[in-house]
Amino acid sequence: MRLRVTKSIIPNLFTIMNMFCGFLSVINSSEGNFYYASVLIILAGLFDALDGLAARITNSASEFGVELDSLSDLVSFGIAPAFLIYKIKLYVFLEIGVLISAFYLITAALRLARFNVQLIGFDKSHFSGLPSPLGAMTVASFILTFYDNSIGKFINWTGFYFILLSIAIGFLMISKIRYEAFPKLTKEGLKKNFILVSFMILSLFVAILSKGRAIIFLLLIYILFGFIRSLVKSTYKLVKPELNSEEINNV
């Protein structure tokens, strides 16, 4: 009996590596290896980006791949960061710490479920709410930047900000704030998203030069940009009817 090998195996392998990294992150968190647990979440995010890219290049996107990707994302960007958040800081708050960690996991699951329901075809130009991979990578990169492994705690008051950040990311994931998706690798797609592509290329160089320490700031810029743009658009929509009524009165 011959095994049938299809093009979809390439993106699916990246998806499986994503899930594997998430699983390893949970193991490292349970053993107190928070540095490696954080690195593995970021690696999972890279594999998650590569599986989508591979699916587009090989034209092998499928419903099976979408479901596998969603399950992998729940492990790597829901369970892994929620458990990491609890083990590294929130365990000291007992039941409240459990609830905050569970809140992160639940919001990540809701975000993934909503994505699946709203998905039409296999490409999206934007996301409704902060994507769970970016949320998890923000949590992980914050730890890599502000957690001191030598003393086993966050630097100064950054532990408090870490808790606030984790809660904020949970709310952002279930929000309806628009965040831009990775542009299509076509001339038209790259031209249309020139600013986003330029920012991503610049971010890559900055991340390499800073040995990964600048990742948290780059992710926060992306998160805040989406939030501020949404706030400005909402304010404009509220003000616009008033402006129109004033124009009518002046006629």
Long-range contacts (C-beta under 8 A, 24 or more apart in sequence): 6-60, 7-58, 7-59, 7-60, 8-55, 8-58, 8-60, 8-62, 8-64, 8-65, 10-54, 10-58, 10-60, 11-50, 11-51, 11-52, 11-54, 11-55, 11-58, 11-60, 11-61, 11-65, 12-51, 12-64, 12-65, 12-68, 14-47, 14-48, 14-50, 14-51, 14-54, 15-47, 15-48, 15-51, 15-65, 15-68, 15-69, 15-72, 16-68, 16-72, 17-44, 17-47, 18-44, 18-47, 18-48, 18-51, 18-69, 18-72, 18-73, 18-76, 19-44, 19-71, 19-72, 19-75, 19-76, 21-47, 21-76, 22-72, 22-75, 22-76, 22-77, 22-79, 22-80, 23-75, 23-80, 25-76, 25-80, 25-84, 26-75, 26-79, 26-80, 26-83, 29-80, 29-83, 29-84, 29-87, 29-88, 30-83, 30-87, 32-87, 34-84, 34-87, 34-88, 34-143, 34-147, 34-149, 35-143, 35-144, 35-147, 35-149, 37-80, 37-84, 37-140, 38-84, 38-139, 38-140, 38-141, 38-143, 38-144, 38-147, 39-140, 39-144, 40-80, 41-76, 41-77, 41-80, 41-81, 41-84, 41-136, 41-137, 41-139, 41-140, 42-137, 42-140, 42-141, 42-144, 42-215, 44-72, 44-76, 44-77, 44-80, 44-133, 44-136, 45-76, 45-77, 45-133, 45-134, 45-136, 45-137, 48-72, 48-73, 48-76, 48-77, 48-133, 49-133, 49-182, 52-182, 53-182, 53-185, 55-122, 56-123, 56-184, 56-185, 57-185, 61-122, 66-116, 66-119, 66-122, 67-116, 70-112, 70-115, 70-116, 73-108, 73-112, 73-132, 73-133, 74-108, 74-109, 74-112, 76-133, 76-136, 77-108, 77-132, 77-133, 77-135, 77-136, 78-104, 78-105, 78-108, 78-109, 78-112, 78-132, 78-136, 79-105, 80-136, 81-108, 81-135, 81-136, 81-139, 81-140, 82-108, 84-139, 84-140, 84-143, 85-139, 85-162, 85-166, 88-143, 88-147, 89-154, 89-159, 89-162, 89-163, 90-163, 100-163, 100-166, 100-167, 103-167, 103-170, 104-166, 104-167, 104-169, 104-170, 106-170, 107-170, 107-171, 107-173, 107-174, 108-132, 108-135, 108-136, 108-170, 108-173, 110-173, 110-174, 111-135, 111-173, 111-174, 114-174, 123-181, 123-184, 124-181, 125-180, 125-181, 126-178, 126-179, 126-180, 126-181, 127-178, 127-179, 127-180, 127-181, 128-176, 128-177, 128-178, 129-172, 129-173, 129-174, 129-175, 129-176, 129-177, 129-179, 130-169, 130-172, 130-173, 130-175, 130-177, 130-179, 130-223, 130-226, 131-173, 131-179, 132-173, 134-179, 134-219, 134-222, 134-223, 135-169, 135-170, 135-172, 135-173, 137-215, 137-219, 138-165, 138-169, 138-216, 138-219, 138-220, 138-223, 139-165, 139-166, 139-169, 141-212, 141-215, 141-216, 141-219, 142-216, 144-212, 144-213, 144-215, 144-216, 145-213, 145-215, 145-216, 146-216, 172-223, 172-227, 177-226, 177-227, 177-230, 178-226, 178-229, 178-230, 179-222, 179-226, 180-226
